[in-house]
Amino acid sequence: MSDAIGSRREFLKASSAVAAGAVLASGSASQGAAGDASVVPLLTAVGGAFDGGDLQGRFVYDGDPPARKPVVITADKEFCGKQNIIEENLVVNSANRGLANVFVWLYLGREDPPPAVHSSYAETEKVEIHMDCHGCRFDPHARVLRTTQTLLIRNLNPIGDSAKIDTLSNPPINIVIPIKGQWRQAYASAERLPARVSCSLHPWESGWLLVKEHPYMAVTNADGQFAIKGVPPGNWTFQFWHEQAGYVMEVKHQGKPTVWKRGRVELEIKPGENDLGELLLAPDLLAS
């Protein structure tokens, strides 16, 4: 581990302790002595008032976009058979070869203190995040969720549906959702990796859910793009995962083959834009 990361961890641990001590001694952080220069900067460091960095990039399929096959409909054929459902395990944009549904998140080891949360995330801290049963599929296919948020699963189909979420750090669920029904699910702990979402009634329905305590995570869109806003400046480890490849470990970046062990890479985040550019993935890494 680099000296920079070790120093950051020690700083955050120390600042957390000082901040907690200030609150206990005075009853609230705002009642501390205004002239105490040793406390105020530390409270700012662990709060949301800082110039964050925006991490962005684009995953590209380094080959001809593969054709997506229709799924085999085995239940509720009268409705589901009319939905033109195609496979979602590998979604490549035919126009620009962008790879959808790559998960990206700020990785923390067991002993790592949590990062400060930028103030821009306060608005979405407690919101409900939808993952609907719609058109005999999960929409969207891949979702990220903070432990402060609630997952809302709505059945928008005119038939009964179900959701089975195989979390490991949280109790898994397997529930039936009636027509126009809905289910709210809270998660107390972060998950190490995305959890599989499936349907006990319709075996072709699938999705993925990543749960973290912090907000620094994203899923690539239809163009292969991702963006994580407001990351605290400093050296951080980010992890990359896709359902077809598992850990994204071999990429071509700026024309050079690069290996990311267990899909992890250390990046220095600076205030403002931090653009990784295009990240190319070879077709054989995503083969069935």
MARTOR-906508 format. One record per residue (C-alpha): residue number from 1; residue in one letter; x, y, z. Coordinates in nm, 4 decimals, always signed. Example, Ala and Ser with C-alpha at 12.3 -4.5 7.8 and 13.67 -1.06 7.14 Angstrom:
# MARTOR-906508
NODE | mido | tike | x | y | z
NODE | 1 | A | +1.2300 | -0.4500 | +0.7800
NODE | 2 | S | +1.3670 | -0.1060 | +0.7140
This chain:
# MARTOR-906508
NODE | mido | tike | x | y | z
NODE | 1 | M | +0.0000 | +0.0000 | +0.0000
NODE | 2 | S | +0.1333 | +0.3398 | -0.0913
NODE | 3 | D | +0.2499 | +0.5922 | +0.1688
NODE | 4 | A | -0.0141 | +0.8329 | +0.0376
NODE | 5 | I | -0.2997 | +0.5946 | +0.1088
NODE | 6 | G | -0.1591 | +0.5063 | +0.4510
NODE | 7 | S | -0.1308 | +0.8743 | +0.5379
NODE | 8 | R | -0.4856 | +0.9383 | +0.4210
NODE | 9 | R | -0.6203 | +0.6583 | +0.6379
NODE | 10 | E | -0.4354 | +0.7805 | +0.9459
NODE | 11 | F | -0.5556 | +1.1362 | +0.8816
NODE | 12 | L | -0.9193 | +1.0279 | +0.8496
NODE | 13 | K | -0.8987 | +0.8123 | +1.1630
NODE | 14 | A | -0.7426 | +1.0940 | +1.3600
NODE | 15 | S | -0.9848 | +1.3555 | +1.2293
NODE | 16 | S | -1.2832 | +1.1331 | +1.3110
NODE | 17 | A | -1.1597 | +1.0894 | +1.6646
NODE | 18 | V | -1.0979 | +1.4619 | +1.7127
NODE | 19 | A | -1.4375 | +1.5488 | +1.5699
NODE | 20 | A | -1.6125 | +1.2960 | +1.7948
NODE | 21 | G | -1.4275 | +1.4306 | +2.0965
NODE | 22 | A | -1.5282 | +1.7856 | +2.0131
NODE | 23 | V | -1.8949 | +1.6867 | +1.9909
NODE | 24 | L | -1.8888 | +1.4925 | +2.3168
NODE | 25 | A | -1.7155 | +1.7721 | +2.5045
NODE | 26 | S | -1.9337 | +2.0576 | +2.3840
NODE | 27 | G | -2.2654 | +1.8904 | +2.3066
NODE | 28 | S | -2.2478 | +1.9825 | +1.9352
NODE | 29 | A | -1.9847 | +2.0610 | +1.6767
NODE | 30 | S | -2.1151 | +2.4152 | +1.6302
NODE | 31 | Q | -2.0572 | +2.4986 | +1.9987
NODE | 32 | G | -1.6815 | +2.4366 | +1.9793
NODE | 33 | A | -1.4424 | +2.7255 | +2.0253
NODE | 34 | A | -1.4359 | +2.9322 | +1.7072
NODE | 35 | G | -1.0652 | +2.9980 | +1.7450
NODE | 36 | D | -0.9667 | +2.6317 | +1.7845
NODE | 37 | A | -0.7785 | +2.5844 | +1.4578
NODE | 38 | S | -0.7007 | +2.2205 | +1.5429
NODE | 39 | V | -1.0686 | +2.1177 | +1.5332
NODE | 40 | V | -1.2397 | +2.3196 | +1.2608
NODE | 41 | P | -1.0256 | +2.2061 | +0.9613
NODE | 42 | L | -1.0630 | +1.8442 | +1.0696
NODE | 43 | L | -1.4420 | +1.8695 | +1.0881
NODE | 44 | T | -1.4392 | +2.0159 | +0.7385
NODE | 45 | A | -1.2185 | +1.7336 | +0.6125
NODE | 46 | V | -1.4590 | +1.4617 | +0.7233
NODE | 47 | G | -1.7722 | +1.6518 | +0.6195
NODE | 48 | G | -1.9107 | +1.7326 | +0.2762
NODE | 49 | A | -1.7556 | +2.0783 | +0.2186
NODE | 50 | F | -1.4676 | +2.0051 | -0.0198
NODE | 51 | D | -1.3862 | +2.0395 | -0.3896
NODE | 52 | G | -1.4508 | +1.6911 | -0.5188
NODE | 53 | G | -1.3174 | +1.5210 | -0.8273
NODE | 54 | D | -1.5329 | +1.3685 | -1.1011
NODE | 55 | L | -1.4133 | +1.0313 | -1.2298
NODE | 56 | Q | -1.5346 | +0.9352 | -1.5757
NODE | 57 | G | -1.4543 | +0.7003 | -1.8611
NODE | 58 | R | -1.6017 | +0.4834 | -2.1342
NODE | 59 | F | -1.5844 | +0.1063 | -2.1769
NODE | 60 | V | -1.5589 | -0.0094 | -2.5374
NODE | 61 | Y | -1.6020 | -0.3580 | -2.6840
NODE | 62 | D | -1.2846 | -0.4126 | -2.8872
NODE | 63 | G | -1.4462 | -0.5996 | -3.1760
NODE | 64 | D | -1.7600 | -0.6256 | -3.3835
NODE | 65 | P | -2.0709 | -0.5861 | -3.1630
NODE | 66 | P | -2.2275 | -0.9296 | -3.1076
NODE | 67 | A | -2.5924 | -0.9885 | -3.1951
NODE | 68 | R | -2.8227 | -1.0288 | -2.8976
NODE | 69 | K | -3.0446 | -1.3359 | -2.9141
NODE | 70 | P | -3.4122 | -1.3548 | -2.8137
NODE | 71 | V | -3.4681 | -1.5233 | -2.4783
NODE | 72 | V | -3.6657 | -1.8448 | -2.4535
NODE | 73 | I | -4.0095 | -1.7693 | -2.3060
NODE | 74 | T | -4.1274 | -2.0585 | -2.0882
NODE | 75 | A | -4.4065 | -1.8983 | -1.8833
NODE | 76 | D | -4.6883 | -1.6469 | -1.9342
NODE | 77 | K | -4.6317 | -1.6790 | -2.3086
NODE | 78 | E | -4.9484 | -1.4895 | -2.4006
NODE | 79 | F | -4.8079 | -1.1667 | -2.2539
NODE | 80 | C | -4.4307 | -1.2182 | -2.2283
NODE | 81 | G | -4.4078 | -1.3727 | -2.5739
NODE | 82 | K | -4.5115 | -1.0373 | -2.7250
NODE | 83 | Q | -4.2450 | -0.8282 | -2.5481
NODE | 84 | N | -3.9533 | -0.8955 | -2.7871
NODE | 85 | I | -3.7158 | -0.9665 | -2.4994
NODE | 86 | I | -3.3490 | -1.0180 | -2.5886
NODE | 87 | E | -3.0502 | -1.1297 | -2.3825
NODE | 88 | E | -2.8973 | -0.8708 | -2.1484
NODE | 89 | N | -2.5834 | -1.0449 | -2.0250
NODE | 90 | L | -2.3763 | -0.8650 | -2.2913
NODE | 91 | V | -2.5112 | -0.5348 | -2.4234
NODE | 92 | V | -2.2898 | -0.3629 | -2.6805
NODE | 93 | N | -2.3951 | -0.0491 | -2.8661
NODE | 94 | S | -2.3939 | -0.1266 | -3.2388
NODE | 95 | A | -2.3228 | +0.2385 | -3.3257
NODE | 96 | N | -2.0205 | +0.3073 | -3.1017
NODE | 97 | R | -1.9330 | -0.0307 | -2.9417
NODE | 98 | G | -1.9995 | +0.1070 | -2.5928
NODE | 99 | L | -2.0347 | -0.1679 | -2.3294
NODE | 100 | A | -2.3305 | -0.1246 | -2.0943
NODE | 101 | N | -2.3702 | -0.2496 | -1.7373
NODE | 102 | V | -2.0101 | -0.2369 | -1.6166
NODE | 103 | F | -2.0105 | -0.1655 | -1.2434
NODE | 104 | V | -1.7538 | +0.0807 | -1.1054
NODE | 105 | W | -1.7102 | +0.1601 | -0.7375
NODE | 106 | L | -1.4662 | +0.3030 | -0.4854
NODE | 107 | Y | -1.3163 | -0.0004 | -0.3132
NODE | 108 | L | -1.2577 | -0.0105 | +0.0618
NODE | 109 | G | -1.0707 | -0.2783 | +0.2524
NODE | 110 | R | -1.2016 | -0.4063 | +0.5852
NODE | 111 | E | -0.9844 | -0.1640 | +0.7851
NODE | 112 | D | -1.0332 | +0.1385 | +0.5596
NODE | 113 | P | -1.2320 | +0.4311 | +0.7035
NODE | 114 | P | -1.5258 | +0.5451 | +0.4885
NODE | 115 | P | -1.4687 | +0.8404 | +0.2572
NODE | 116 | A | -1.6244 | +1.1764 | +0.3273
NODE | 117 | V | -1.9529 | +1.2175 | +0.1422
NODE | 118 | H | -1.9755 | +1.5226 | -0.0805
NODE | 119 | S | -2.2621 | +1.7603 | -0.0024
NODE | 120 | S | -2.4046 | +1.7088 | -0.3533
NODE | 121 | Y | -2.5258 | +1.3637 | -0.2437
NODE | 122 | A | -2.7446 | +1.4939 | +0.0402
NODE | 123 | E | -3.0435 | +1.5335 | -0.1921
NODE | 124 | T | -3.0494 | +1.1636 | -0.2838
NODE | 125 | E | -2.9404 | +1.0205 | +0.0511
NODE | 126 | K | -3.2866 | +0.8903 | +0.1483
NODE | 127 | V | -3.4599 | +0.8452 | -0.1874
NODE | 128 | E | -3.6262 | +0.5320 | -0.3244
NODE | 129 | I | -3.4419 | +0.3635 | -0.6111
NODE | 130 | H | -3.6646 | +0.1807 | -0.8611
NODE | 131 | M | -3.5940 | -0.1576 | -1.0155
NODE | 132 | D | -3.9204 | -0.2523 | -1.1814
NODE | 133 | C | -4.0699 | -0.5704 | -1.3210
NODE | 134 | H | -4.1654 | -0.4281 | -1.6597
NODE | 135 | G | -4.2222 | -0.6039 | -1.9893
NODE | 136 | C | -4.1201 | -0.9386 | -1.8363
NODE | 137 | R | -3.7721 | -0.8106 | -1.7454
NODE | 138 | F | -3.6078 | -0.6098 | -1.4703
NODE | 139 | D | -3.5818 | -0.2423 | -1.5612
NODE | 140 | P | -3.3110 | -0.1276 | -1.5337
NODE | 141 | H | -3.0960 | -0.4384 | -1.5633
NODE | 142 | A | -2.8250 | -0.3048 | -1.3296
NODE | 143 | R | -2.8635 | -0.0743 | -1.0298
NODE | 144 | V | -2.6526 | +0.0812 | -0.7524
NODE | 145 | L | -2.7967 | +0.1535 | -0.4073
NODE | 146 | R | -2.6695 | +0.3186 | -0.0906
NODE | 147 | T | -2.7551 | +0.1674 | +0.2468
NODE | 148 | T | -2.9316 | +0.4942 | +0.3321
NODE | 149 | Q | -3.1651 | +0.4471 | +0.0353
NODE | 150 | T | -3.4564 | +0.2071 | -0.0198
NODE | 151 | L | -3.4979 | -0.0291 | -0.3125
NODE | 152 | L | -3.8501 | -0.0103 | -0.4601
NODE | 153 | I | -3.9542 | -0.3001 | -0.6823
NODE | 154 | R | -4.2796 | -0.2354 | -0.8706
NODE | 155 | N | -4.4682 | -0.4869 | -1.0814
NODE | 156 | L | -4.5847 | -0.2910 | -1.3851
NODE | 157 | N | -4.6923 | -0.6040 | -1.5725
NODE | 158 | P | -5.0529 | -0.7305 | -1.6051
NODE | 159 | I | -4.9321 | -1.0640 | -1.4632
NODE | 160 | G | -4.7840 | -1.1699 | -1.1299
NODE | 161 | D | -4.4070 | -1.1464 | -1.0958
NODE | 162 | S | -4.1363 | -1.2121 | -0.8392
NODE | 163 | A | -3.7930 | -1.0907 | -0.7301
NODE | 164 | K | -3.5173 | -1.3028 | -0.5802
NODE | 165 | I | -3.2100 | -1.1062 | -0.4693
NODE | 166 | D | -2.9126 | -1.3167 | -0.3615
NODE | 167 | T | -2.7324 | -1.0822 | -0.1250
NODE | 168 | L | -2.4592 | -1.2219 | +0.0997
NODE | 169 | S | -2.3975 | -0.9527 | +0.3623
NODE | 170 | N | -2.7723 | -0.8911 | +0.3958
NODE | 171 | P | -3.0576 | -1.1440 | +0.4241
NODE | 172 | P | -3.1581 | -1.2567 | +0.0720
NODE | 173 | I | -3.5179 | -1.2159 | -0.0406
NODE | 174 | N | -3.7496 | -1.4169 | -0.2666
NODE | 175 | I | -4.0883 | -1.2485 | -0.2899
NODE | 176 | V | -4.3934 | -1.2639 | -0.5164
NODE | 177 | I | -4.5294 | -0.9285 | -0.6324
NODE | 178 | P | -4.8953 | -0.9239 | -0.7444
NODE | 179 | I | -5.0230 | -0.7260 | -1.0424
NODE | 180 | K | -4.9588 | -0.3532 | -0.9820
NODE | 181 | G | -4.8046 | -0.4443 | -0.6472
NODE | 182 | Q | -4.4733 | -0.3199 | -0.5072
NODE | 183 | W | -4.2090 | -0.4126 | -0.2523
NODE | 184 | R | -3.9719 | -0.1927 | -0.0533
NODE | 185 | Q | -3.6422 | -0.3372 | +0.0632
NODE | 186 | A | -3.3808 | -0.1776 | +0.2874
NODE | 187 | Y | -3.0213 | -0.2966 | +0.3217
NODE | 188 | A | -2.8163 | -0.2353 | +0.6343
NODE | 189 | S | -2.4768 | -0.3531 | +0.5084
NODE | 190 | A | -2.2641 | -0.3062 | +0.2009
NODE | 191 | E | -2.2249 | -0.5949 | -0.0424
NODE | 192 | R | -1.8766 | -0.6899 | -0.1609
NODE | 193 | L | -1.9935 | -0.7503 | -0.5190
NODE | 194 | P | -2.3127 | -0.6969 | -0.7207
NODE | 195 | A | -2.5917 | -0.9331 | -0.6110
NODE | 196 | R | -2.7845 | -1.1344 | -0.8671
NODE | 197 | V | -3.1525 | -1.0485 | -0.9168
NODE | 198 | S | -3.3756 | -1.3157 | -1.0696
NODE | 199 | C | -3.7396 | -1.4202 | -1.0971
NODE | 200 | S | -3.8712 | -1.7552 | -0.9730
NODE | 201 | L | -4.1657 | -1.7347 | -1.2157
NODE | 202 | H | -3.9811 | -1.6229 | -1.5288
NODE | 203 | P | -3.6322 | -1.7805 | -1.5403
NODE | 204 | W | -3.5019 | -1.5531 | -1.8195
NODE | 205 | E | -3.5514 | -1.2386 | -1.6062
NODE | 206 | S | -3.2223 | -1.1250 | -1.4549
NODE | 207 | G | -3.0563 | -0.8186 | -1.3100
NODE | 208 | W | -2.7808 | -0.7048 | -1.0742
NODE | 209 | L | -2.7775 | -0.4845 | -0.7650
NODE | 210 | L | -2.4726 | -0.3291 | -0.5992
NODE | 211 | V | -2.5185 | -0.2037 | -0.2404
NODE | 212 | K | -2.2584 | +0.0207 | -0.0764
NODE | 213 | E | -2.2529 | +0.2512 | +0.2257
NODE | 214 | H | -2.0946 | +0.5340 | +0.0257
NODE | 215 | P | -2.2274 | +0.6911 | -0.2974
NODE | 216 | Y | -1.9126 | +0.6577 | -0.5076
NODE | 217 | M | -2.0308 | +0.3988 | -0.7592
NODE | 218 | A | -2.1829 | +0.3852 | -1.1075
NODE | 219 | V | -2.2984 | +0.1604 | -1.3918
NODE | 220 | T | -2.2028 | +0.2259 | -1.7533
NODE | 221 | N | -2.4870 | +0.3461 | -1.9739
NODE | 222 | A | -2.5857 | +0.2402 | -2.3270
NODE | 223 | D | -2.2807 | +0.4234 | -2.4668
NODE | 224 | G | -2.0424 | +0.2574 | -2.2203
NODE | 225 | Q | -1.9971 | +0.5789 | -2.0218
NODE | 226 | F | -1.9759 | +0.6144 | -1.6448
NODE | 227 | A | -1.9297 | +0.9101 | -1.4118
NODE | 228 | I | -1.8761 | +0.9256 | -1.0353
NODE | 229 | K | -1.9107 | +1.2787 | -0.9029
NODE | 230 | G | -1.7639 | +1.4560 | -0.6016
NODE | 231 | V | -1.4954 | +1.2049 | -0.4989
NODE | 232 | P | -1.2704 | +1.3368 | -0.2178
NODE | 233 | P | -0.9298 | +1.4307 | -0.3648
NODE | 234 | G | -0.6543 | +1.1823 | -0.2931
NODE | 235 | N | -0.5410 | +0.8327 | -0.3840
NODE | 236 | W | -0.8235 | +0.5792 | -0.4002
NODE | 237 | T | -0.8712 | +0.2260 | -0.5272
NODE | 238 | F | -1.1559 | +0.1648 | -0.7725
NODE | 239 | Q | -1.2970 | -0.1749 | -0.8683
NODE | 240 | F | -1.4585 | -0.2773 | -1.1978
NODE | 241 | W | -1.6951 | -0.5725 | -1.2581
NODE | 242 | H | -1.9204 | -0.7041 | -1.5342
NODE | 243 | E | -2.1566 | -1.0004 | -1.5162
NODE | 244 | Q | -1.9987 | -1.1712 | -1.8167
NODE | 245 | A | -1.6344 | -1.1143 | -1.7217
NODE | 246 | G | -1.6547 | -1.0987 | -1.3430
NODE | 247 | Y | -1.3656 | -0.8780 | -1.2343
NODE | 248 | V | -1.2562 | -0.6562 | -1.5236
NODE | 249 | M | -0.8863 | -0.7412 | -1.5099
NODE | 250 | E | -0.7485 | -0.6911 | -1.8604
NODE | 251 | V | -0.8073 | -0.3641 | -2.0418
NODE | 252 | K | -0.6394 | -0.1662 | -2.3151
NODE | 253 | H | -0.5884 | +0.1910 | -2.1976
NODE | 254 | Q | -0.4289 | +0.4581 | -2.4162
NODE | 255 | G | -0.3252 | +0.1851 | -2.6599
NODE | 256 | K | -0.1451 | -0.0248 | -2.3978
NODE | 257 | P | -0.2588 | -0.3566 | -2.2423
NODE | 258 | T | -0.3091 | -0.3116 | -1.8683
NODE | 259 | V | -0.3776 | -0.5660 | -1.5938
NODE | 260 | W | -0.5985 | -0.4745 | -1.2984
NODE | 261 | K | -0.5642 | -0.7447 | -1.0319
NODE | 262 | R | -0.9130 | -0.8438 | -0.9109
NODE | 263 | G | -1.0461 | -0.5560 | -1.1207
NODE | 264 | R | -0.8819 | -0.2950 | -0.8979
NODE | 265 | V | -0.6749 | +0.0077 | -0.9889
NODE | 266 | E | -0.5336 | +0.2886 | -0.7755
NODE | 267 | L | -0.6110 | +0.6354 | -0.9072
NODE | 268 | E | -0.5183 | +0.9819 | -0.7906
NODE | 269 | I | -0.8344 | +1.1912 | -0.7855
NODE | 270 | K | -0.7857 | +1.5637 | -0.8264
NODE | 271 | P | -1.0505 | +1.8378 | -0.7906
NODE | 272 | G | -1.2412 | +1.8764 | -1.1162
NODE | 273 | E | -1.2459 | +1.6345 | -1.4080
NODE | 274 | N | -1.0564 | +1.3034 | -1.3980
NODE | 275 | D | -1.1119 | +1.1373 | -1.7357
NODE | 276 | L | -0.9824 | +0.7843 | -1.7976
NODE | 277 | G | -1.0836 | +0.8063 | -2.1623
NODE | 278 | E | -1.1668 | +0.4861 | -2.3498
NODE | 279 | L | -1.1102 | +0.1488 | -2.1847
NODE | 280 | L | -1.1129 | -0.1342 | -2.4396
NODE | 281 | L | -1.2161 | -0.4903 | -2.3503
NODE | 282 | A | -1.1290 | -0.7840 | -2.5747
NODE | 283 | P | -1.4228 | -1.0000 | -2.6915
NODE | 284 | D | -1.2764 | -1.3210 | -2.5461
NODE | 285 | L | -1.2899 | -1.1705 | -2.1957
NODE | 286 | L | -1.6669 | -1.1381 | -2.2350
NODE | 287 | A | -1.7364 | -1.4665 | -2.4132
NODE | 288 | S | -2.0073 | -1.6986 | -2.2789
